[in-house]
Amino acid sequence: VGTAIPTPEGKPAGTLFTQAGGRGIAYLRHDRTCPGMTAGEARVDPL
């Protein structure tokens, strides 16, 4: 369940579970966060 969040190199970085109003809830590996990540059509910007 959820949408995969890969790194630009294709490594798994987490899963986006839900989103509304420009915000979302995801499980994200902080050691793999980097600019340019997406989950489907959604852009992923860790806060």
N, C-alpha and C positions, 0 to 999 in steps of 0.2 A: 504494500500500500504506500502511496506517495510517489514523488517524482525524483529520480536520481539527480544528484548534483555532482558532475564530474569536474576534475581539474581540466585545464586546456590540453594537458597531455593524455587525458582519458582515464586517470586514476580516480577511484571513487572518493569523494570528499564528504558526502552526506546525503540526506534525503529531505526534500521539502514536503511537508505534510498538508498545510493549508495556507491560504492567503486571502486577504480582503483589504481593500482600501490602501493598496500599496505596501502593506506589511505582511509578513508571513511567519510561520512557525516551522523550524527545521532542526534536524539533528545535523550538526556540522563538526567535522574534525578541524580544529583550529590549526593544527600543524600542516594542513593542506589548503588553507584558504589562500587565495590569490586574486588579483584583479581579473575581470573578464569571465567569471564563473556564471553559468546559467543553469536553470532547472526548467526544461522544456523551453517555453518562450519567456519565462520570467528571469530577470537579471538578479543575481545574488550579490548583495553588498552587506557583509557582516557589520554589525554595530558594535 
